[in-house]
């Protein structure tokens, strides 16, 4: 009887990969992934770092060649000029002089506080419109069957792929015809319409996965369709609703093109308002950086507080293929 001397691991050793099946390969793989993450991190975070250090430099140091990585002469000049500009443009110079005896005078005439309040009004309004309309539409699309439903969902998804500038001209004509030019209401309606399709897709995923037994129980308790939606589904969809609102809020807060086109200087929101600080070769970049930090603080504080709801809402209403 012949003895089988075949090594059972020979086939494995023949097909094994050095990169995945050896300690040295694992080390190289982890090192490559770490370096890639480091490059991505630097690419994402360095502009934020540069904005912060620029805000604490003097104008002379900013113009130095080569530039300094850290502020050599730590200065709050940029923040002081932004605050003085806001006090003067907001009409509070007399109040500050009477209360504190400080004479405020600034060559820059931009009200940063007014920009923040305008952006908050537009972003909150657009978020509410997107959430209300998108949630109602997603509930109907999830719980009702009708002809053209799949086509409608496809059109909503396709609308997210078009850049905003592609519809700039018709939007401008529509806003002018409605008499809403140079009003925040125009931006609220446009931003709400732009983000509502995303809310529909996100919330539809939540309603599709919602247990039918709970809905049936509400019907046994003689709840109407609206009462089931308002008193049962909406409270349980809180995280998804918050995620949808944050998405719409951030889009409205950061959007530049429509705000720059449909508003004048007196009604500017944050993005076009910050752009007015840029004045060609006379731009004071420490002032621009300081203003950018100041207008970011309210949003950062709000997002830090509701971040957990945002993550839970996105995963709870995830779209399944």
HUVENUR-V504981 format. One record per helix or strand of 2 or more residues. SS is the DSSP state (~ for helix, > for strand). FROM is the first residue (numbers start at 1). LEN is the number of residues. If there is no record, write none. Layout:
ss->SS from->FROM len->LEN
ss->SS from->FROM len->LEN
This chain:
ss->~ from->10 len->6
ss->~ from->18 len->4
ss->~ from->23 len->33
ss->~ from->59 len->4
ss->~ from->77 len->13
ss->~ from->93 len->8
ss->~ from->112 len->32
ss->~ from->149 len->11
ss->~ from->164 len->14
ss->~ from->184 len->25
ss->~ from->212 len->9
ss->~ from->225 len->12
ss->~ from->238 len->17
ss->~ from->257 len->6
ss->~ from->265 len->3
ss->~ from->270 len->6
ss->~ from->280 len->3
ss->~ from->285 len->32
